[in-house]
Amino acid sequence: MVFINEMKFEKIEGFLDTEEKVKEARATLERSTKTTFKELEKAKMGSWEGAHRIFLD
């Protein structure tokens, strides 16, 4: 398989170079993902409620 734009990786000292930092980064990602999905759900419900009101008017 040939990639058109190969991604180049380099090790950055101090960034995810220990298991503890990887666990911390994963926890942060999970929290932010949950927050994002909660906000998305609120937006979807708000949109649905707004559309419902328009339909009933």
All heavy atoms as TSV, in Angstrom:
chain	resi	resn	atom	element	x	y	z
A	1	MET	N	N	0.842	-1.172	0.000
A	1	MET	CA	C	0.000	0.000	0.000
A	1	MET	C	C	0.893	1.243	0.000
A	1	MET	O	O	1.837	1.340	0.756
A	1	MET	CB	C	-0.892	-0.014	1.240
A	1	MET	CG	C	-1.805	1.169	1.324
A	1	MET	SD	S	-2.814	1.237	2.809
A	1	MET	CE	C	-3.829	-0.192	2.605
A	2	VAL	N	N	0.575	2.194	-0.831
A	2	VAL	CA	C	1.358	3.416	-0.943
A	2	VAL	C	C	0.483	4.585	-0.481
A	2	VAL	O	O	-0.644	4.740	-0.929
A	2	VAL	CB	C	1.809	3.657	-2.397
A	2	VAL	CG1	C	2.547	4.971	-2.516
A	2	VAL	CG2	C	2.656	2.495	-2.877
A	3	PHE	N	N	1.024	5.355	0.430
A	3	PHE	CA	C	0.306	6.522	0.922
A	3	PHE	C	C	0.714	7.746	0.125
A	3	PHE	O	O	1.892	7.948	-0.170
A	3	PHE	CB	C	0.612	6.763	2.409
A	3	PHE	CG	C	0.047	5.703	3.292
A	3	PHE	CD1	C	0.848	4.673	3.765
A	3	PHE	CD2	C	-1.291	5.727	3.648
A	3	PHE	CE1	C	0.331	3.691	4.578
A	3	PHE	CE2	C	-1.822	4.751	4.466
A	3	PHE	CZ	C	-1.012	3.734	4.929
A	4	ILE	N	N	-0.245	8.573	-0.218
A	4	ILE	CA	C	0.048	9.771	-0.990
A	4	ILE	C	C	0.842	10.760	-0.144
A	4	ILE	O	O	1.859	11.274	-0.547
A	4	ILE	CB	C	-1.250	10.419	-1.509
A	4	ILE	CG1	C	-1.919	9.465	-2.492
A	4	ILE	CG2	C	-0.974	11.767	-2.156
A	4	ILE	CD1	C	-3.293	9.893	-2.924
A	5	ASN	N	N	0.343	11.039	1.062
A	5	ASN	CA	C	1.024	11.960	1.972
A	5	ASN	C	C	1.400	11.193	3.227
A	5	ASN	O	O	0.600	11.075	4.139
A	5	ASN	CB	C	0.121	13.146	2.345
A	5	ASN	CG	C	-0.133	14.060	1.183
A	5	ASN	OD1	O	0.726	14.248	0.360
A	5	ASN	ND2	N	-1.321	14.626	1.114
A	6	GLU	N	N	2.580	10.667	3.241
A	6	GLU	CA	C	3.008	9.929	4.422
A	6	GLU	C	C	3.145	10.867	5.603
A	6	GLU	O	O	3.668	11.965	5.480
A	6	GLU	CB	C	4.349	9.241	4.164
A	6	GLU	CG	C	4.230	7.985	3.359
A	6	GLU	CD	C	5.542	7.244	3.329
A	6	GLU	OE1	O	6.153	7.055	4.404
A	6	GLU	OE2	O	5.954	6.864	2.233
A	7	MET	N	N	2.658	10.407	6.755
A	7	MET	CA	C	2.786	11.202	7.967
A	7	MET	C	C	4.138	10.917	8.591
A	7	MET	O	O	4.551	9.768	8.692
A	7	MET	CB	C	1.666	10.857	8.944
A	7	MET	CG	C	0.301	11.233	8.424
A	7	MET	SD	S	-1.059	10.678	9.451
A	7	MET	CE	C	-0.669	11.402	11.000
A	8	LYS	N	N	4.794	11.951	8.977
A	8	LYS	CA	C	6.098	11.784	9.609
A	8	LYS	C	C	5.924	11.946	11.110
A	8	LYS	O	O	5.293	12.885	11.576
A	8	LYS	CB	C	7.082	12.806	9.059
A	8	LYS	CG	C	7.386	12.584	7.593
A	8	LYS	CD	C	8.390	13.583	7.076
A	8	LYS	CE	C	8.798	13.247	5.685
A	8	LYS	NZ	N	7.912	13.688	4.650
A	9	PHE	N	N	6.452	11.004	11.845
A	9	PHE	CA	C	6.348	11.028	13.294
A	9	PHE	C	C	7.717	11.281	13.895
A	9	PHE	O	O	8.722	10.785	13.403
A	9	PHE	CB	C	5.819	9.687	13.813
A	9	PHE	CG	C	4.423	9.400	13.357
A	9	PHE	CD1	C	4.193	8.577	12.272
A	9	PHE	CD2	C	3.341	9.950	14.012
A	9	PHE	CE1	C	2.903	8.302	11.857
A	9	PHE	CE2	C	2.050	9.678	13.605
A	9	PHE	CZ	C	1.831	8.854	12.524
A	10	GLU	N	N	7.717	12.058	14.954
A	10	GLU	CA	C	8.957	12.261	15.675
A	10	GLU	C	C	8.649	12.241	17.156
A	10	GLU	O	O	7.551	12.597	17.583
A	10	GLU	CB	C	9.620	13.580	15.297
A	10	GLU	CG	C	8.811	14.814	15.647
A	10	GLU	CD	C	9.516	16.087	15.227
A	10	GLU	OE1	O	9.410	16.423	14.045
A	10	GLU	OE2	O	10.158	16.698	16.089
A	11	LYS	N	N	9.574	11.791	17.925
A	11	LYS	CA	C	9.390	11.726	19.368
A	11	LYS	C	C	9.661	13.105	19.958
A	11	LYS	O	O	10.676	13.725	19.674
A	11	LYS	CB	C	10.344	10.712	19.989
A	11	LYS	CG	C	10.132	10.536	21.464
A	11	LYS	CD	C	11.041	9.463	22.037
A	11	LYS	CE	C	10.797	9.325	23.519
A	11	LYS	NZ	N	11.637	8.313	24.126
A	12	ILE	N	N	8.709	13.578	20.752
A	12	ILE	CA	C	8.864	14.856	21.429
A	12	ILE	C	C	9.098	14.552	22.901
A	12	ILE	O	O	8.237	13.972	23.565
A	12	ILE	CB	C	7.614	15.734	21.246
A	12	ILE	CG1	C	7.364	15.986	19.755
A	12	ILE	CG2	C	7.758	17.045	22.002
A	12	ILE	CD1	C	6.055	16.685	19.454
A	13	GLU	N	N	10.253	14.913	23.379
A	13	GLU	CA	C	10.598	14.635	24.763
A	13	GLU	C	C	9.612	15.317	25.712
A	13	GLU	O	O	9.273	16.486	25.530
A	13	GLU	CB	C	12.022	15.110	25.066
A	13	GLU	CG	C	13.093	14.322	24.352
A	13	GLU	CD	C	13.121	12.855	24.741
A	13	GLU	OE1	O	12.861	12.537	25.913
A	13	GLU	OE2	O	13.388	12.036	23.846
A	14	GLY	N	N	9.168	14.575	26.706
A	14	GLY	CA	C	8.266	15.129	27.705
A	14	GLY	C	C	6.803	15.089	27.319
A	14	GLY	O	O	5.940	15.467	28.093
A	15	PHE	N	N	6.483	14.628	26.134
A	15	PHE	CA	C	5.101	14.584	25.676
A	15	PHE	C	C	4.688	13.133	25.470
A	15	PHE	O	O	5.144	12.476	24.541
A	15	PHE	CB	C	4.955	15.369	24.375
A	15	PHE	CG	C	3.542	15.446	23.881
A	15	PHE	CD1	C	2.620	16.244	24.514
A	15	PHE	CD2	C	3.154	14.722	22.782
A	15	PHE	CE1	C	1.321	16.318	24.062
A	15	PHE	CE2	C	1.863	14.784	22.311
A	15	PHE	CZ	C	0.940	15.583	22.958
A	16	LEU	N	N	3.863	12.631	26.354
A	16	LEU	CA	C	3.375	11.252	26.316
A	16	LEU	C	C	4.527	10.239	26.300
A	16	LEU	O	O	4.462	9.212	25.631
A	16	LEU	CB	C	2.455	11.019	25.112
A	16	LEU	CG	C	1.186	11.859	25.046
A	16	LEU	CD1	C	0.388	11.516	23.797
A	16	LEU	CD2	C	0.310	11.696	26.260
A	17	ASP	N	N	5.577	10.551	27.048
A	17	ASP	CA	C	6.715	9.642	27.052
A	17	ASP	C	C	6.701	8.713	28.257
A	17	ASP	O	O	7.586	7.874	28.380
A	17	ASP	CB	C	8.040	10.420	26.975
A	17	ASP	CG	C	8.199	11.396	28.128
A	17	ASP	OD1	O	7.241	11.569	28.901
A	17	ASP	OD2	O	9.281	11.987	28.249
A	18	THR	N	N	5.702	8.834	29.109
A	18	THR	CA	C	5.569	7.900	30.225
A	18	THR	C	C	4.145	7.361	30.230
A	18	THR	O	O	3.222	7.964	29.674
A	18	THR	CB	C	5.845	8.588	31.586
A	18	THR	OG1	O	4.841	9.586	31.801
A	18	THR	CG2	C	7.222	9.217	31.623
A	19	GLU	N	N	3.986	6.212	30.851
A	19	GLU	CA	C	2.662	5.594	30.912
A	19	GLU	C	C	1.672	6.494	31.659
A	19	GLU	O	O	0.503	6.578	31.297
A	19	GLU	CB	C	2.755	4.233	31.596
A	19	GLU	CG	C	1.482	3.423	31.477
A	19	GLU	CD	C	1.647	1.999	31.958
A	19	GLU	OE1	O	2.763	1.460	31.871
A	19	GLU	OE2	O	0.639	1.449	32.414
A	20	GLU	N	N	2.159	7.184	32.679
A	20	GLU	CA	C	1.296	8.090	33.454
A	20	GLU	C	C	0.761	9.228	32.576
A	20	GLU	O	O	-0.413	9.573	32.644
A	20	GLU	CB	C	2.062	8.669	34.643
A	20	GLU	CG	C	1.217	9.530	35.544
A	20	GLU	CD	C	0.046	8.791	36.166
A	20	GLU	OE1	O	0.178	7.589	36.481
A	20	GLU	OE2	O	-1.015	9.414	36.329
A	21	LYS	N	N	1.604	9.783	31.730
A	21	LYS	CA	C	1.166	10.859	30.839
A	21	LYS	C	C	0.171	10.347	29.808
A	21	LYS	O	O	-0.775	11.041	29.449
A	21	LYS	CB	C	2.367	11.504	30.160
A	21	LYS	CG	C	3.190	12.352	31.108
A	21	LYS	CD	C	4.326	13.015	30.390
A	21	LYS	CE	C	5.156	13.835	31.356
A	21	LYS	NZ	N	6.280	14.481	30.689
A	22	VAL	N	N	0.369	9.125	29.348
A	22	VAL	CA	C	-0.569	8.531	28.394
A	22	VAL	C	C	-1.924	8.325	29.064
A	22	VAL	O	O	-2.971	8.646	28.490
A	22	VAL	CB	C	-0.027	7.188	27.835
A	22	VAL	CG1	C	-1.089	6.465	27.024
A	22	VAL	CG2	C	1.218	7.427	26.993
A	23	LYS	N	N	-1.925	7.818	30.291
A	23	LYS	CA	C	-3.181	7.624	31.023
A	23	LYS	C	C	-3.884	8.956	31.263
A	23	LYS	O	O	-5.106	9.063	31.125
A	23	LYS	CB	C	-2.921	6.933	32.369
A	23	LYS	CG	C	-2.578	5.473	32.238
A	23	LYS	CD	C	-2.323	4.859	33.607
A	23	LYS	CE	C	-1.917	3.407	33.492
A	23	LYS	NZ	N	-1.637	2.810	34.807
A	24	GLU	N	N	-3.130	9.974	31.617
A	24	GLU	CA	C	-3.684	11.305	31.851
A	24	GLU	C	C	-4.293	11.870	30.562
A	24	GLU	O	O	-5.394	12.426	30.579
A	24	GLU	CB	C	-2.592	12.227	32.372
A	24	GLU	CG	C	-3.067	13.584	32.788
A	24	GLU	CD	C	-1.921	14.435	33.318
A	24	GLU	OE1	O	-1.078	13.919	34.081
A	24	GLU	OE2	O	-1.880	15.620	32.955
A	25	ALA	N	N	-3.595	11.710	29.465
A	25	ALA	CA	C	-4.089	12.200	28.177
A	25	ALA	C	C	-5.353	11.452	27.771
A	25	ALA	O	O	-6.313	12.056	27.264
A	25	ALA	CB	C	-3.017	12.044	27.100
A	26	ARG	N	N	-5.384	10.152	27.996
A	26	ARG	CA	C	-6.560	9.354	27.655
A	26	ARG	C	C	-7.764	9.786	28.493
A	26	ARG	O	O	-8.874	9.924	27.983
A	26	ARG	CB	C	-6.276	7.865	27.875
A	26	ARG	CG	C	-7.418	6.974	27.426
A	26	ARG	CD	C	-7.054	5.519	27.499
A	26	ARG	NE	N	-6.095	5.215	26.455
A	26	ARG	CZ	C	-4.995	4.492	26.625
A	26	ARG	NH1	N	-4.702	3.988	27.794
A	26	ARG	NH2	N	-4.184	4.262	25.618
A	27	ALA	N	N	-7.552	10.027	29.797
A	27	ALA	CA	C	-8.631	10.469	30.676
A	27	ALA	C	C	-9.159	11.830	30.236
A	27	ALA	O	O	-10.374	12.069	30.220
A	27	ALA	CB	C	-8.146	10.515	32.121
A	28	THR	N	N	-8.259	12.727	29.868
A	28	THR	CA	C	-8.660	14.050	29.389
A	28	THR	C	C	-9.475	13.935	28.113
A	28	THR	O	O	-10.507	14.603	27.951
A	28	THR	CB	C	-7.423	14.930	29.145
A	28	THR	OG1	O	-6.697	15.042	30.367
A	28	THR	CG2	C	-7.795	16.303	28.644
A	29	LEU	N	N	-9.044	13.075	27.203
A	29	LEU	CA	C	-9.762	12.863	25.951
A	29	LEU	C	C	-11.159	12.309	26.221
A	29	LEU	O	O	-12.142	12.756	25.625
A	29	LEU	CB	C	-8.982	11.916	25.039
A	29	LEU	CG	C	-9.642	11.557	23.715
A	29	LEU	CD1	C	-9.855	12.806	22.868
A	29	LEU	CD2	C	-8.807	10.536	22.973
A	30	GLU	N	N	-11.269	11.342	27.116
A	30	GLU	CA	C	-12.569	10.766	27.443
A	30	GLU	C	C	-13.498	11.813	28.051
A	30	GLU	O	O	-14.677	11.888	27.680
A	30	GLU	CB	C	-12.409	9.585	28.399
A	30	GLU	CG	C	-11.840	8.350	27.736
A	30	GLU	CD	C	-11.650	7.201	28.698
A	30	GLU	OE1	O	-12.203	7.258	29.828
A	30	GLU	OE2	O	-10.950	6.242	28.347
A	31	ARG	N	N	-12.981	12.642	28.962
A	31	ARG	CA	C	-13.809	13.685	29.573
A	31	ARG	C	C	-14.298	14.680	28.535
A	31	ARG	O	O	-15.478	15.041	28.500
A	31	ARG	CB	C	-13.027	14.425	30.661
A	31	ARG	CG	C	-12.954	13.708	31.978
A	31	ARG	CD	C	-12.452	14.620	33.083
A	31	ARG	NE	N	-11.176	15.265	32.787
A	31	ARG	CZ	C	-9.984	14.751	33.031
A	31	ARG	NH1	N	-9.895	13.558	33.598
A	31	ARG	NH2	N	-8.881	15.396	32.722
A	32	SER	N	N	-13.402	15.121	27.675
A	32	SER	CA	C	-13.791	16.112	26.671
A	32	SER	C	C	-14.767	15.513	25.663
A	32	SER	O	O	-15.684	16.202	25.197
A	32	SER	CB	C	-12.568	16.699	25.972
A	32	SER	OG	O	-11.898	15.723	25.227
A	33	THR	N	N	-14.599	14.244	25.342
A	33	THR	CA	C	-15.520	13.586	24.420
A	33	THR	C	C	-16.906	13.488	25.035
A	33	THR	O	O	-17.911	13.765	24.374
A	33	THR	CB	C	-14.997	12.187	24.038
A	33	THR	OG1	O	-13.709	12.329	23.431
A	33	THR	CG2	C	-15.930	11.491	23.066
A	34	LYS	N	N	-16.976	13.107	26.310
A	34	LYS	CA	C	-18.274	13.030	26.987
A	34	LYS	C	C	-18.943	14.392	27.017
A	34	LYS	O	O	-20.140	14.518	26.767
A	34	LYS	CB	C	-18.102	12.497	28.412
A	34	LYS	CG	C	-17.844	11.015	28.473
A	34	LYS	CD	C	-17.678	10.545	29.910
A	34	LYS	CE	C	-17.314	9.077	29.956
A	34	LYS	NZ	N	-17.092	8.606	31.327
A	35	THR	N	N	-18.164	15.433	27.320
A	35	THR	CA	C	-18.703	16.783	27.355
A	35	THR	C	C	-19.227	17.190	25.985
A	35	THR	O	O	-20.325	17.748	25.868
A	35	THR	CB	C	-17.623	17.778	27.817
A	35	THR	OG1	O	-17.152	17.389	29.105
A	35	THR	CG2	C	-18.158	19.195	27.882
A	36	THR	N	N	-18.479	16.896	24.956
A	36	THR	CA	C	-18.884	17.246	23.596
A	36	THR	C	C	-20.187	16.542	23.222
A	36	THR	O	O	-21.093	17.163	22.650
A	36	THR	CB	C	-17.779	16.882	22.588
A	36	THR	OG1	O	-16.599	17.594	22.933
A	36	THR	CG2	C	-18.184	17.217	21.163
A	37	PHE	N	N	-20.302	15.250	23.545
A	37	PHE	CA	C	-21.517	14.524	23.211
A	37	PHE	C	C	-22.713	15.012	24.025
A	37	PHE	O	O	-23.834	15.043	23.527
A	37	PHE	CB	C	-21.327	13.014	23.367
A	37	PHE	CG	C	-20.717	12.397	22.138
A	37	PHE	CD1	C	-19.369	12.089	22.096
A	37	PHE	CD2	C	-21.481	12.149	21.014
A	37	PHE	CE1	C	-18.800	11.533	20.956
A	37	PHE	CE2	C	-20.930	11.604	19.874
A	37	PHE	CZ	C	-19.582	11.288	19.847
A	38	LYS	N	N	-22.495	15.427	25.278
A	38	LYS	CA	C	-23.586	15.997	26.067
A	38	LYS	C	C	-24.081	17.291	25.429
A	38	LYS	O	O	-25.275	17.530	25.329
A	38	LYS	CB	C	-23.133	16.259	27.504
A	38	LYS	CG	C	-23.030	15.016	28.348
A	38	LYS	CD	C	-22.559	15.354	29.751
A	38	LYS	CE	C	-22.330	14.090	30.555
A	38	LYS	NZ	N	-21.780	14.397	31.891
A	39	GLU	N	N	-23.141	18.143	25.000
A	39	GLU	CA	C	-23.500	19.394	24.341
A	39	GLU	C	C	-24.224	19.128	23.022
A	39	GLU	O	O	-25.184	19.821	22.684
A	39	GLU	CB	C	-22.265	20.246	24.103
A	39	GLU	CG	C	-21.655	20.802	25.376
A	39	GLU	CD	C	-20.326	21.501	25.146
A	39	GLU	OE1	O	-19.843	21.566	23.999
A	39	GLU	OE2	O	-19.763	21.986	26.138
A	40	LEU	N	N	-23.781	18.122	22.289
A	40	LEU	CA	C	-24.439	17.753	21.034
A	40	LEU	C	C	-25.866	17.298	21.299
A	40	LEU	O	O	-26.792	17.686	20.587
A	40	LEU	CB	C	-23.652	16.646	20.326
A	40	LEU	CG	C	-24.283	16.066	19.066
A	40	LEU	CD1	C	-24.416	17.135	17.987
A	40	LEU	CD2	C	-23.468	14.893	18.555
A	41	GLU	N	N	-26.047	16.495	22.332
A	41	GLU	CA	C	-27.378	16.011	22.672
A	41	GLU	C	C	-28.301	17.162	23.057
A	41	GLU	O	O	-29.461	17.203	22.637
A	41	GLU	CB	C	-27.291	14.983	23.807
A	41	GLU	CG	C	-28.567	14.210	24.028
A	41	GLU	CD	C	-28.994	13.367	22.840
A	41	GLU	OE1	O	-28.113	12.891	22.095
A	41	GLU	OE2	O	-30.208	13.194	22.651
A	42	LYS	N	N	-27.790	18.114	23.837
A	42	LYS	CA	C	-28.587	19.293	24.207
A	42	LYS	C	C	-28.980	20.082	22.961
A	42	LYS	O	O	-30.113	20.544	22.837
A	42	LYS	CB	C	-27.793	20.202	25.146
A	42	LYS	CG	C	-27.682	19.705	26.551
A	42	LYS	CD	C	-26.898	20.710	27.384
A	42	LYS	CE	C	-26.583	20.183	28.757
A	42	LYS	NZ	N	-25.755	21.140	29.533
A	43	ALA	N	N	-28.033	20.251	22.044
A	43	ALA	CA	C	-28.307	21.001	20.815
A	43	ALA	C	C	-29.354	20.282	19.970
A	43	ALA	O	O	-30.264	20.923	19.420
A	43	ALA	CB	C	-27.023	21.195	20.018
A	44	LYS	N	N	-29.257	18.965	19.873
A	44	LYS	CA	C	-30.234	18.197	19.106
A	44	LYS	C	C	-31.617	18.315	19.721
A	44	LYS	O	O	-32.610	18.498	19.014
A	44	LYS	CB	C	-29.804	16.733	19.019
A	44	LYS	CG	C	-28.664	16.502	18.058
A	44	LYS	CD	C	-28.076	15.115	18.073
A	44	LYS	CE	C	-28.967	13.973	18.307
A	44	LYS	NZ	N	-28.272	12.669	18.318
A	45	MET	N	N	-31.697	18.218	21.049
A	45	MET	CA	C	-32.984	18.326	21.725
A	45	MET	C	C	-33.556	19.730	21.557
A	45	MET	O	O	-34.743	19.898	21.325
A	45	MET	CB	C	-32.851	17.974	23.210
A	45	MET	CG	C	-32.590	16.505	23.457
A	45	MET	SD	S	-33.841	15.421	22.747
A	45	MET	CE	C	-35.251	15.852	23.743
A	46	GLY	N	N	-32.713	20.757	21.680
A	46	GLY	CA	C	-33.157	22.128	21.484
A	46	GLY	C	C	-33.680	22.345	20.076
A	46	GLY	O	O	-34.699	23.004	19.867
A	47	SER	N	N	-33.008	21.776	19.114
A	47	SER	CA	C	-33.419	21.895	17.725
A	47	SER	C	C	-34.759	21.203	17.506
A	47	SER	O	O	-35.656	21.725	16.854
A	47	SER	CB	C	-32.353	21.285	16.816
A	47	SER	OG	O	-32.778	21.277	15.482
A	48	TRP	N	N	-34.891	20.012	18.078
A	48	TRP	CA	C	-36.136	19.257	17.934
A	48	TRP	C	C	-37.289	19.999	18.590
A	48	TRP	O	O	-38.370	20.116	18.026
A	48	TRP	CB	C	-35.976	17.872	18.567
A	48	TRP	CG	C	-37.201	17.032	18.377
A	48	TRP	CD1	C	-37.510	16.261	17.301
A	48	TRP	CD2	C	-38.305	16.901	19.288
A	48	TRP	NE1	N	-38.728	15.645	17.480
A	48	TRP	CE2	C	-39.226	16.033	18.701
A	48	TRP	CE3	C	-38.581	17.438	20.536
A	48	TRP	CZ2	C	-40.426	15.689	19.317
A	48	TRP	CZ3	C	-39.770	17.094	21.151
A	48	TRP	CH2	C	-40.678	16.221	20.552
A	49	GLU	N	N	-37.050	20.552	19.797
A	49	GLU	CA	C	-38.095	21.283	20.508
A	49	GLU	C	C	-38.496	22.535	19.733
A	49	GLU	O	O	-39.669	22.874	19.636
A	49	GLU	CB	C	-37.632	21.647	21.912
A	49	GLU	CG	C	-37.538	20.447	22.837
A	49	GLU	CD	C	-36.856	20.760	24.155
A	49	GLU	OE1	O	-36.404	21.909	24.343
A	49	GLU	OE2	O	-36.771	19.848	24.993
A	50	GLY	N	N	-37.500	23.235	19.166
A	50	GLY	CA	C	-37.793	24.417	18.361
A	50	GLY	C	C	-38.611	24.064	17.130
A	50	GLY	O	O	-39.577	24.751	16.786
A	51	ALA	N	N	-38.254	22.995	16.462
A	51	ALA	CA	C	-38.979	22.557	15.272
A	51	ALA	C	C	-40.394	22.127	15.655
A	51	ALA	O	O	-41.356	22.395	14.917
A	51	ALA	CB	C	-38.244	21.411	14.591
A	52	HIS	N	N	-40.545	21.502	16.793
A	52	HIS	CA	C	-41.850	21.044	17.266
A	52	HIS	C	C	-42.759	22.246	17.511
A	52	HIS	O	O	-43.929	22.241	17.158
A	52	HIS	CB	C	-41.682	20.203	18.524
A	52	HIS	CG	C	-42.930	19.526	18.983
A	52	HIS	ND1	N	-43.626	18.657	18.179
A	52	HIS	CD2	C	-43.608	19.603	20.156
A	52	HIS	CE1	C	-44.679	18.213	18.857
A	52	HIS	NE2	N	-44.689	18.790	20.056
A	53	ARG	N	N	-42.208	23.312	18.132
A	53	ARG	CA	C	-42.985	24.531	18.410
A	53	ARG	C	C	-43.425	25.202	17.100
A	53	ARG	O	O	-44.549	25.662	16.984
A	53	ARG	CB	C	-42.171	25.505	19.247
A	53	ARG	CG	C	-42.196	25.170	20.698
A	53	ARG	CD	C	-41.637	26.319	21.533
A	53	ARG	NE	N	-40.892	25.729	22.638
A	53	ARG	CZ	C	-39.593	25.764	22.769
A	53	ARG	NH1	N	-38.859	26.399	21.917
A	53	ARG	NH2	N	-39.015	25.170	23.789
A	54	ILE	N	N	-42.535	25.240	16.132
A	54	ILE	CA	C	-42.859	25.851	14.850
A	54	ILE	C	C	-44.001	25.079	14.183
A	54	ILE	O	O	-44.939	25.650	13.652
A	54	ILE	CB	C	-41.627	25.910	13.921
A	54	ILE	CG1	C	-40.616	26.912	14.456
A	54	ILE	CG2	C	-42.030	26.256	12.483
A	54	ILE	CD1	C	-39.278	26.856	13.749
A	55	PHE	N	N	-43.939	23.757	14.268
A	55	PHE	CA	C	-44.949	22.902	13.638
A	55	PHE	C	C	-46.306	23.128	14.309
A	55	PHE	O	O	-47.326	23.144	13.628
A	55	PHE	CB	C	-44.525	21.439	13.762
A	55	PHE	CG	C	-45.477	20.478	13.120
A	55	PHE	CD1	C	-45.574	20.418	11.739
A	55	PHE	CD2	C	-46.283	19.658	13.885
A	55	PHE	CE1	C	-46.469	19.537	11.142
A	55	PHE	CE2	C	-47.176	18.776	13.293
A	55	PHE	CZ	C	-47.271	18.723	11.910
A	56	LEU	N	N	-46.310	23.296	15.627
A	56	LEU	CA	C	-47.573	23.462	16.352
A	56	LEU	C	C	-48.161	24.863	16.196
A	56	LEU	O	O	-49.352	25.060	16.392
A	56	LEU	CB	C	-47.382	23.147	17.845
A	56	LEU	CG	C	-47.075	21.688	18.163
A	56	LEU	CD1	C	-46.830	21.515	19.645
A	56	LEU	CD2	C	-48.221	20.781	17.714
A	57	ASP	N	N	-47.328	25.847	15.863
A	57	ASP	CA	C	-47.827	27.219	15.715
A	57	ASP	C	C	-48.585	27.389	14.457
A	57	ASP	O	O	-49.261	27.152	13.803
A	57	ASP	CB	C	-46.684	28.229	15.692
A	57	ASP	CG	C	-46.079	28.393	17.075
A	57	ASP	OD1	O	-46.738	28.001	18.049
A	57	ASP	OD2	O	-44.960	28.911	17.147
